[in-house]
Amino acid sequence: GRVLHVDEAPSGSSLHCPSCAGPLHPRTADQHLAALRAWDAAKRDPSLDDNARALAISSIFRTYAEAVLAFPATSWTTSEILAYLRGLEHLADANVPRARELLRATDRVKFADEDATEALFERLGADLEAFVESTRPRRVGGDS
């Protein structure tokens, strides 16, 4: 089937992979794959401490959301992002709580020096993966 394309990511927007040589510039239809690969690389990177891992998943989420939902998530605050997501009629109901947990938890690690556990990053990774899965571009007439 034909691939549904969403608006191109804003110029200068890219997903960063801490373990890769540089930013990833995927086609818009492949943003979901780039986000999942970037998170997989970040969680396997032993050089990342909790703060760096929190920065990574927050950045991956914001860059993905900006590209597929066409709003400036990378420059907005957590509160602004959540307010915007609440206003989207087509967004699955579970995605706002997922985004809230991911963004607020990473904010606490980044800005309040809260300790993070592997269990926390596993939950945040699951939230990211579920958000990406429910918002990724779909083929017309198929389930992929």
Stockholm file with secondary structure:
# STOCKHOLM 1.0

chainA/1-144         GRVLHVDEAPSGSSLHCPSCAGPLHPRTADQHLAALRAWDAAKRDPSLDDNARALAISSIFRTYAEAVLAFPATSWTTSEILAYLRGLEHLADANVPRARELLRATDRVKFADEDATEALFERLGADLEAFVESTRPRRVGGDS
#=GR chainA/1-144 SS CCBCCCCCCCTTCCEECTTSSSEECCCGGGHHHHHHHHHHHHHHCTTCCHHHHHHHHHHHHHHHHHHHHTSCTTTSCHHHHHHHHHTCTTSCTTHHHHHHHHHHHHHHHHHSCCCCCHHHHHHHHHHHHHHHHHHSCCBTTSCC
#=GC SS_cons         CCBCCCCCCCTTCCEECTTSSSEECCCGGGHHHHHHHHHHHHHHCTTCCHHHHHHHHHHHHHHHHHHHHTSCTTTSCHHHHHHHHHTCTTSCTTHHHHHHHHHHHHHHHHHSCCCCCHHHHHHHHHHHHHHHHHHSCCBTTSCC
//
